[in-house]
Amino acid sequence: MKRAGCFAVMLLIITVLFNEKAFGQRGKSIIQTMHNLSVSGSGRAKAFNEQEICVFCHTPHMTGGAQTQGWSRRGRVNYITYKSSTLKAAVGQPNGTSRLCLACHDGTVAMGMVSGKSSKRSFSGLSQKMPVGRANLGYDLSDDHPVSFVFDGALAARNGQLEHPSSLVGPVALDEAGRLQCTSCHSPHNNQFGNFLTMDNVFSGLCTTCHRIEDWPMTVHRQSSSTWNGVLPDPWPNTEYTTVAANACQNCHQAHAAGGKEWLLRDELEEENCYDCHNGNVARKNIEREFKKPSRHPVMYFANVHNPDEDPLWARRHVECSDCHNPHAANASPARVPAAPGSLAAVSGVSSAGMPIKPISFEYELCYRCHADNPGREPPVVTRQVFEKNLRLKFRPSNASYHPVENIGRNRAVPSLLLPMTPSSRIYCTDCHNSDSHSSAGGSAPNGPHGSLWSPILERRLVTADLTSESPGAYALCYKCHDRNSILADQSFSEHRRHIVTENTPCTACHDSHGVKDTAHLINFDTTIVASNQNGLLGFEDNGMLAGTCSLKCHNVDHDRRSYPAGTASELLQGGQTNRIRRFR
């Protein structure tokens, strides 16, 4: 009976491995793969003389105790397993078929160390262990996709981005205990799809069998037909696919030997995963170049800080590409101000009320994530009379004045506005903070505040230093929306030309670009230029349409309630009279 039983086991193995009906439709049998370690094998490691194939993994005579499938190998016991702050599965030590695979693929046990007919096999090559390469996983599996965990409905519910295991009825299957194992993705006897995958992973079909990302079908990373232009480095060194869409998940992730262990990123530094394509060699526009400019979001200074589940209000202040862009959701959908464009789809931010929000609806909600209530926010570039670091508070529609980011402006008469801008217009943060060479500015750089020649990441130059000679270039950012001819003709303020041309006083000496709580017309003096007058007064009083009073000292000239004239009656009737707001110290 024992002999009959052993013969039956071996017959079953042989039938499965070489049955043409079972494997003929799936491509190569094990004979033509690197798992054929016999003398007829085609891999670097193979026997000198041994002609049997199954014997290197299977034996009907010794199962190794708890080992199954007539396994002839024994591996190590303890491994370092995958960990992630977003991991919902309980991952323990490898078991089941994964232990069997690791008996070779951890590279710690000689491939000739088998049980059964003979315990010594002779191999060619440099070593009897698994040769160095991507197939040699080592005993540190923290950079490999987790295995040997129970994949049930409860896990799918906790994770929220996994298919229900009841759907795994095709090539990807769980083991008899409902666990995901190496053999869920890899078929050791068939290499039809490369890397012994159980199915073709073009368009990440294998990955999306288990992973259900809500916005993935519409993202540009799933749909783009962009190809590599051939300039090194190769963005897809480990696949045969030639477009962004075909590589899909593999544009950024790799299941084994990941550079960024947490979340299995190809490269350790998050931005390097983006640069693989966004360096002008796949994506048409070069983002990598933008981050080398003098003023930029410093993504290169942070590593392994960003967490998808972090609190946008209280997280340690940092900036990474995925703080602003969700690679699983970003798309090319355009938007009209103030709505967030598709490139910012499904990211978190802070609302105008100061509450965490995901996804954002408006672009400014993303900016508020770092530049509003976050305790690590930086101080303003210009030293102001009214000091306020929180940009959310500076843009509040209840303020006396603000640039129209959250709402249309309070001032209904702005003679200097260039069409199509009107007093009813809204603007994006990125209308001012953007690449100096993006398409709207006459260049070819990508849109967005990645980097600029002008600080702080300004689309156009804005000089803030005192005694600056007025020119279209010096105040180019202001002149983007405000007509220079109108400003210099004193159509909105009777002293504009004198201040900025004759006295060489910069726009920012008087105006705070974001907003001011208690003072009209964005008046918030730069205290490195403007000081209190001899009576200790420093302030501005709005006296109605095109009229006001200043008390201050600038360029050694004392202004003691110095007024400029009101507008004409027709102007007052047309624009209405603003509230009188005093700001004195």
Protein Blocks (a to p, Z undefined) as FASTA:
>chain_A
ZZmmmmmmmmmmmmmmmmmklmmmnopafklpmklmbfkbcbfbdcfklmbfklmmgcfk
bgghjaghhiabdcdfbdcddddfkbcbdcdddehjllmmmmmmnopacfklcghjblcd
cdedjbfbdcedjklnojblklgccehiacdfklmmmnopaccfklmmbfbccdfkopac
fklmpcfkbcklgghiabdcehhlmmmmmmccfklmmpmklmpccdcehiacdfblmbcb
fbfklnmmmmmgcfbhpfblggpiablblklmmmmmmnopmmmbdfklmmmpfbdcdfkl
pghkbcfkbcfklgccdddfklmpcfklgccbdcddfbdcfklgoiacddfkopacdddf
bfklmmmmmmmmbmkbccdfbdcfbacfblklmmpmkbmbdcdfkbccfblbdfkbccfb
dfkbccdfklmnccfkbfknopabdedjfbcfbdghifbdcdfbehiacdfklmmmmmmm
mcfklmmnopmbcklmmmmmmnopafklmpcfkbcfkbghhiacdfklbccdfkopacdd
debehiacddddeehiacehiacddddfklmmmnopaddddddZZ
